Amino acid sequence: MRYFFCKLHGPRDTFPADITPEETALMKSHADYWRERMNQGYVVVFGPVMDPHAVYGILVMQLPDDAAPESLVNEDPVIKAERGFRFDIHPMRAVLPQQA
């Protein structure tokens, strides 16, 4: 199993304070898409980070050794819509297990 930290950048620095109705619909589709990947066991956690300098999204994926993170990220509705969203994908060297 391999793990990846992904950072989603919005289409502009002022996002989501000035989110449009189209972007609101895209973000709902985006959340539904990753929720389904979570149900499939590919996502550990995802959600927005309310950084006062710039809001962004995070996603931590756990994938089989033969799966590429780009194959999932590129199918995200916000990426497919080509409206200025983009992901940075970073492999994680280690993931510590939860303590019981």
Contacts in CASP RR format, 6 or more apart in sequence:
PFRMAT RR
TARGET T0000
AUTHOR 0000-0000-0000
METHOD contacts of the structure
MODEL  1
MRYFFCKLHGPRDTFPADITPEETALMKSHADYWRERMNQGYVVVFGPVM
DPHAVYGILVMQLPDDAAPESLVNEDPVIKAERGFRFDIHPMRAVLPQQA
1 62 0 8 1.000
1 63 0 8 1.000
1 64 0 8 1.000
1 65 0 8 1.000
2 62 0 8 1.000
2 63 0 8 1.000
2 64 0 8 1.000
2 65 0 8 1.000
2 67 0 8 1.000
2 91 0 8 1.000
2 92 0 8 1.000
3 44 0 8 1.000
3 60 0 8 1.000
3 61 0 8 1.000
3 62 0 8 1.000
3 63 0 8 1.000
3 91 0 8 1.000
3 92 0 8 1.000
3 95 0 8 1.000
4 60 0 8 1.000
4 61 0 8 1.000
4 63 0 8 1.000
4 69 0 8 1.000
4 89 0 8 1.000
4 90 0 8 1.000
4 91 0 8 1.000
4 92 0 8 1.000
5 58 0 8 1.000
5 59 0 8 1.000
5 60 0 8 1.000
5 89 0 8 1.000
5 90 0 8 1.000
5 92 0 8 1.000
6 58 0 8 1.000
6 59 0 8 1.000
6 60 0 8 1.000
6 61 0 8 1.000
6 69 0 8 1.000
6 73 0 8 1.000
6 87 0 8 1.000
6 88 0 8 1.000
6 89 0 8 1.000
6 90 0 8 1.000
7 56 0 8 1.000
7 57 0 8 1.000
7 58 0 8 1.000
7 59 0 8 1.000
7 87 0 8 1.000
7 88 0 8 1.000
7 90 0 8 1.000
8 56 0 8 1.000
8 57 0 8 1.000
8 58 0 8 1.000
8 59 0 8 1.000
8 78 0 8 1.000
8 85 0 8 1.000
8 86 0 8 1.000
8 87 0 8 1.000
9 56 0 8 1.000
9 85 0 8 1.000
9 86 0 8 1.000
9 87 0 8 1.000
9 88 0 8 1.000
10 16 0 8 1.000
10 55 0 8 1.000
10 56 0 8 1.000
10 84 0 8 1.000
10 85 0 8 1.000
10 86 0 8 1.000
11 23 0 8 1.000
11 83 0 8 1.000
11 84 0 8 1.000
11 85 0 8 1.000
12 18 0 8 1.000
13 54 0 8 1.000
15 23 0 8 1.000
15 55 0 8 1.000
16 23 0 8 1.000
16 27 0 8 1.000
16 48 0 8 1.000
16 55 0 8 1.000
17 55 0 8 1.000
19 27 0 8 1.000
22 83 0 8 1.000
23 83 0 8 1.000
26 77 0 8 1.000
26 78 0 8 1.000
26 81 0 8 1.000
26 83 0 8 1.000
26 85 0 8 1.000
27 78 0 8 1.000
29 77 0 8 1.000
29 78 0 8 1.000
30 76 0 8 1.000
30 77 0 8 1.000
30 78 0 8 1.000
33 75 0 8 1.000
33 76 0 8 1.000
33 77 0 8 1.000
34 43 0 8 1.000
34 46 0 8 1.000
34 59 0 8 1.000
34 76 0 8 1.000
37 43 0 8 1.000
37 61 0 8 1.000
37 72 0 8 1.000
38 44 0 8 1.000
38 46 0 8 1.000
41 62 0 8 1.000
42 61 0 8 1.000
42 62 0 8 1.000
42 63 0 8 1.000
42 67 0 8 1.000
42 72 0 8 1.000
43 59 0 8 1.000
43 60 0 8 1.000
43 61 0 8 1.000
43 62 0 8 1.000
44 60 0 8 1.000
44 61 0 8 1.000
44 62 0 8 1.000
45 58 0 8 1.000
45 59 0 8 1.000
45 60 0 8 1.000
46 57 0 8 1.000
46 58 0 8 1.000
46 59 0 8 1.000
46 60 0 8 1.000
47 57 0 8 1.000
47 58 0 8 1.000
47 59 0 8 1.000
48 55 0 8 1.000
48 56 0 8 1.000
48 57 0 8 1.000
48 58 0 8 1.000
49 55 0 8 1.000
49 56 0 8 1.000
49 57 0 8 1.000
49 58 0 8 1.000
59 87 0 8 1.000
60 92 0 8 1.000
61 69 0 8 1.000
61 72 0 8 1.000
62 95 0 8 1.000
63 69 0 8 1.000
63 72 0 8 1.000
69 89 0 8 1.000
70 89 0 8 1.000
73 79 0 8 1.000
73 87 0 8 1.000
73 89 0 8 1.000
74 80 0 8 1.000
76 85 0 8 1.000
76 87 0 8 1.000
78 85 0 8 1.000
79 85 0 8 1.000
79 86 0 8 1.000
79 87 0 8 1.000
END
